[in-house]
């Protein structure tokens, strides 16, 4: 399987502050680039567990006694680590979003560049796919999806147009969807708007925001004091969740203060937001929107 260079490789693994005998988790294994770097820094008694729900990633499994690959969604991180006898870890790495491999396989339907069936599932075991979202969601649900996950001002019009078009015949492919929505894709902005539309559908299909919240909430319990969380996000929706959680351990509202006006938070920021260098973006275009945040368990 062709997988591209891992994004912010050195910075992300540096952020974990690897101990040679520590236990680490890479929840987005993909091509295995980050995992290989973690293993390179681990001693003979260290352990690395990796998660990936995409069957394609199993072709990249690493032959190493210190390594275990778990074919599950990382929203179940605590459950499956316990299955392997692990209750506490020293670091967790997450490289969110779609892998370059998934974008580059036309039939997966993730890319705006190729015609494909409406799919966009990160795991082929999922029942919900892009076809069902586009052809079965009512106009209210479609509008909310485009507003929340695509941040599209024209969400109501997009939803109405899809519902009207599919009443005549099902919308089956990415190309058919483009044709249906053509009037909302002006030449100079077509790629940007289309990317927002695809992002919204993909997030809905894979429940990406719910998965991220569930995952982050479990990191607090899983990490040892001084353990590190290293997270790469690719769009503002993800980054806002990560930023807020690291800041106060919550996604909404503010933590309760004690009598003296103080409040305790589970994490502290390590360093500032990290973004790729111009050199890395030239080599790996996927890196252009990446943002890395590193936190340490208090």
C-alpha positions as CSV (number, residue, x, y, z in Angstrom):
1,X,0.0,0.0,0.0
2,X,1.3,3.4,-0.9
3,X,1.3,5.7,2.1
4,X,2.9,9.1,2.1
5,X,5.4,10.6,4.6
6,X,4.0,11.0,8.1
7,X,3.2,14.6,9.0
8,X,5.4,16.5,11.6
9,X,7.1,13.2,12.3
10,X,10.0,14.4,14.5
11,X,7.9,17.1,16.3
12,X,5.0,14.7,17.1
13,X,7.2,11.9,18.5
14,X,9.5,14.4,20.3
15,X,6.4,15.7,22.0
16,X,5.8,12.3,23.6
17,X,9.1,12.5,25.5
18,X,9.7,8.8,25.0
19,X,10.9,6.7,27.9
20,X,12.8,3.6,26.8
21,X,10.6,1.2,28.9
22,X,7.4,3.2,28.5
23,X,4.0,2.1,27.0
24,X,2.8,4.2,24.1
25,X,-0.3,4.3,21.8
26,X,-0.5,5.4,18.2
27,X,-4.3,5.6,17.6
28,X,-4.0,6.4,13.9
29,X,-1.5,3.8,12.6
30,X,-2.1,4.3,8.8
31,X,1.2,3.7,7.0
32,X,3.1,3.2,10.3
33,X,5.4,6.1,10.0
34,X,4.9,7.5,13.4
35,X,4.8,4.0,15.0
36,X,8.2,3.1,13.4
37,X,9.7,6.3,14.9
38,X,8.3,5.5,18.3
39,X,9.7,1.9,18.2
40,X,13.1,3.3,17.1
41,X,13.2,5.3,20.3
42,X,11.9,2.5,22.6
43,X,14.1,0.1,24.5
44,X,13.7,-3.7,24.5
45,X,11.1,-3.5,27.3
46,X,9.0,-0.7,25.9
47,X,5.6,-1.4,24.3
48,X,3.6,0.2,21.5
49,X,0.0,-0.4,20.8
50,X,-1.6,1.0,17.6
51,X,-5.2,1.4,16.4
52,X,-6.6,1.6,12.9
53,X,-10.1,0.7,11.8
54,X,-9.1,0.7,8.1
55,X,-8.4,-2.8,6.8
56,X,-5.9,-1.4,4.3
57,X,-3.6,-0.4,7.1
58,X,-3.1,-4.0,8.1
59,X,-0.7,-4.5,5.1
60,X,1.7,-2.2,7.0
61,X,1.7,-4.1,10.3
62,X,5.2,-4.0,11.9
63,X,7.0,-7.3,12.8
64,X,8.2,-6.4,16.2
65,X,7.6,-8.2,19.6
66,X,7.1,-4.8,21.2
67,X,4.3,-3.9,18.8
68,X,0.5,-4.7,18.8
69,X,-1.9,-3.5,16.1
70,X,-5.5,-3.4,17.0
71,X,-8.1,-3.2,14.2
72,X,-10.6,-1.0,15.9
73,X,-11.8,2.6,16.0
74,X,-9.8,4.6,18.6
75,X,-13.0,5.7,20.3
76,X,-12.7,2.3,22.0
77,X,-9.1,2.9,23.2
78,X,-9.6,2.1,26.9
79,X,-11.7,-1.0,26.3
80,X,-9.2,-2.6,23.9
81,X,-6.1,-1.6,25.9
82,X,-7.7,-3.3,28.9
83,X,-8.3,-6.4,26.8
84,X,-4.5,-6.5,26.3
85,X,-3.9,-6.0,30.1
86,X,-3.0,-2.3,29.9
87,X,-4.6,0.3,32.1
88,X,-2.1,3.1,32.1
89,X,0.2,4.4,29.4
90,X,3.0,7.0,29.1
91,X,2.0,8.7,25.8
92,X,-0.7,8.8,23.1
93,X,-0.3,10.0,19.6
94,X,-3.2,10.9,17.2
95,X,-2.8,12.1,13.6
96,X,-6.4,13.0,12.8
97,X,-8.2,13.2,9.5
98,X,-8.0,11.1,6.4
99,X,-4.8,9.4,5.4
100,X,-3.1,10.3,2.1
101,X,-3.7,6.7,1.1
102,X,-7.4,7.0,1.6
103,X,-7.5,10.1,-0.5
104,X,-5.4,8.5,-3.2
105,X,-7.6,5.4,-3.7
106,X,-10.4,6.6,-6.0
107,X,-13.0,4.0,-5.1
108,X,-13.0,5.1,-1.5
109,X,-14.7,8.3,-2.5
110,X,-12.8,10.7,-0.3
111,X,-11.2,12.8,-3.0
112,X,-12.7,15.5,-5.1
113,X,-10.3,14.5,-7.9
114,X,-11.9,11.2,-8.8
115,X,-15.3,9.9,-9.7
116,X,-16.4,7.1,-7.3
117,X,-19.4,5.7,-5.6
118,X,-20.5,7.8,-2.6
119,X,-18.7,6.0,0.2
120,X,-16.2,7.9,2.4
121,X,-16.1,5.2,5.1
122,X,-12.8,4.9,7.0
123,X,-13.9,1.4,7.9
124,X,-15.6,-0.8,5.4
125,X,-17.5,-2.5,8.3
126,X,-19.5,0.7,8.9
127,X,-23.1,0.5,7.8
128,X,-23.5,4.3,7.2
129,X,-21.8,5.6,4.1
130,X,-22.0,8.8,2.0
131,X,-24.7,7.3,-0.3
132,X,-27.1,6.8,2.6
133,X,-26.4,10.3,4.0
134,X,-27.0,12.0,0.7
135,X,-30.0,9.9,-0.3
136,X,-31.7,9.2,3.1
137,X,-31.1,12.2,5.4
138,X,-34.0,14.8,5.3
139,X,-33.3,18.4,4.4
140,X,-33.1,19.5,8.1
141,X,-30.4,16.9,8.9
142,X,-28.5,17.7,5.7
143,X,-28.6,21.4,6.4
144,X,-27.3,20.9,9.9
145,X,-24.5,18.7,8.6
146,X,-23.3,21.3,6.1
147,X,-23.6,24.1,8.7
148,X,-21.8,22.2,11.6
149,X,-19.2,20.2,9.7
150,X,-18.7,22.2,6.5
151,X,-19.3,25.7,7.9
152,X,-21.1,26.5,4.7
153,X,-23.4,29.6,4.6
154,X,-25.3,28.1,1.7
155,X,-26.2,24.9,3.7
156,X,-30.0,25.4,3.4
157,X,-29.8,25.7,-0.3
158,X,-27.5,22.7,-0.7
159,X,-29.8,20.6,1.4
160,X,-32.9,21.6,-0.6
161,X,-31.2,21.0,-3.9
162,X,-30.0,17.5,-2.9
163,X,-33.5,16.5,-1.7
164,X,-35.1,17.8,-4.9
165,X,-32.6,16.0,-7.2
166,X,-32.8,12.7,-5.4
167,X,-36.6,12.7,-5.7
168,X,-36.2,12.1,-9.4
169,X,-33.4,9.5,-9.1
170,X,-30.8,8.5,-6.5
171,X,-27.5,10.4,-6.4
172,X,-25.0,7.5,-6.6
173,X,-21.5,8.9,-7.4
174,X,-19.3,11.8,-6.4
175,X,-19.6,13.1,-10.0
176,X,-23.4,13.1,-9.9
177,X,-23.3,15.0,-6.6
178,X,-21.0,17.6,-8.2
179,X,-23.5,18.0,-11.1
180,X,-26.4,18.4,-8.7
181,X,-24.6,21.1,-6.8
182,X,-22.9,22.7,-9.8
183,X,-24.6,26.1,-9.4
184,X,-23.1,26.5,-5.9
185,X,-19.6,25.8,-7.2
186,X,-18.4,29.1,-8.9
187,X,-15.2,28.6,-10.9
188,X,-12.7,30.3,-8.7
189,X,-14.2,28.9,-5.5
190,X,-15.3,25.5,-6.7
191,X,-12.4,23.5,-5.2
192,X,-12.7,25.2,-1.8
193,X,-16.5,24.8,-1.5
194,X,-16.4,21.2,-2.8
195,X,-13.8,20.4,-0.2
196,X,-16.0,21.8,2.5
197,X,-19.0,19.8,1.2
198,X,-16.9,16.6,1.2
199,X,-15.5,17.3,4.6
200,X,-19.0,17.7,6.1
201,X,-20.2,14.4,4.6
202,X,-17.1,12.5,5.6
203,X,-17.3,13.8,9.2
204,X,-20.9,12.7,9.4
205,X,-20.3,9.3,7.9
206,X,-17.4,8.5,10.3
207,X,-18.8,10.4,13.3
208,X,-15.5,12.1,13.6
209,X,-16.4,14.8,16.1
210,X,-18.1,12.3,18.5
211,X,-15.1,9.9,18.1
212,X,-12.6,12.6,18.9
213,X,-14.5,13.7,22.0
214,X,-14.9,10.1,23.3
215,X,-11.2,9.5,22.7
216,X,-10.0,12.7,24.4
217,X,-12.1,12.1,27.4
218,X,-10.4,8.7,27.9
219,X,-6.9,10.0,27.6
220,X,-7.3,11.7,31.0
221,X,-7.8,8.3,32.7
222,X,-5.3,6.4,30.6
223,X,-2.2,8.6,30.9
224,X,0.2,8.3,33.8
225,X,1.1,11.6,35.6
226,X,3.7,13.3,33.3
227,X,2.4,11.3,30.3
228,X,2.1,13.1,27.1
229,X,-0.7,13.6,24.5
230,X,0.4,14.6,21.0
231,X,-2.4,15.4,18.6
232,X,-2.3,16.6,14.9
233,X,-5.5,18.2,13.6
234,X,-6.3,19.3,10.1
235,X,-9.3,21.6,10.3
236,X,-10.6,24.2,12.8
237,X,-13.4,21.9,14.1
238,X,-10.9,19.3,15.3
239,X,-8.4,21.9,16.6
240,X,-11.0,23.8,18.6
241,X,-12.0,20.6,20.4
242,X,-8.4,19.6,21.2
243,X,-7.4,23.2,22.3
244,X,-10.4,23.5,24.6
245,X,-9.9,20.0,26.1
246,X,-6.2,20.6,26.8
247,X,-7.0,24.0,28.3
248,X,-9.6,22.9,30.8
249,X,-10.6,19.3,30.3
250,X,-14.0,20.2,28.8
251,X,-15.5,20.9,25.4
252,X,-18.1,23.4,26.5
253,X,-18.4,25.8,29.5
254,X,-15.8,26.3,32.2
255,X,-14.7,24.1,35.0
256,X,-16.0,24.8,38.5
257,X,-13.8,26.9,40.7
258,X,-13.1,26.3,44.4
259,X,-13.7,28.7,47.3
260,X,-10.5,30.6,46.4
261,X,-11.4,30.9,42.7
262,X,-9.0,28.2,41.5
263,X,-9.8,25.2,39.4
264,X,-7.8,22.1,38.6
265,X,-7.3,20.9,35.0
266,X,-6.1,17.5,33.8
267,X,-3.5,18.7,31.4
268,X,-0.9,21.5,30.8
269,X,0.2,22.7,27.4
270,X,3.8,21.9,26.4
271,X,5.2,24.6,24.2
272,X,3.2,26.5,21.6
273,X,1.1,25.4,18.6
274,X,3.4,23.7,16.1
275,X,2.8,23.9,12.3
276,X,4.9,22.4,9.5
277,X,7.8,24.2,7.9
278,X,7.6,25.4,4.3
279,X,10.0,22.7,3.3
280,X,7.8,20.0,4.7
281,X,4.7,21.4,3.0
282,X,6.6,21.4,-0.4
283,X,7.5,17.7,0.2
284,X,4.1,16.7,1.6
285,X,1.1,18.8,0.5
286,X,-1.1,17.1,3.1
287,X,0.9,18.8,5.8
288,X,-0.3,22.3,4.8
289,X,-3.2,22.5,7.2
290,X,-1.7,20.5,10.0
291,X,-1.6,21.8,13.6
292,X,0.2,19.9,16.4
293,X,-0.7,20.4,20.1
294,X,1.2,18.7,22.9
295,X,-0.1,18.3,26.4
296,X,1.2,16.7,29.6
297,X,-1.0,15.0,32.2
298,X,-0.9,16.8,35.6
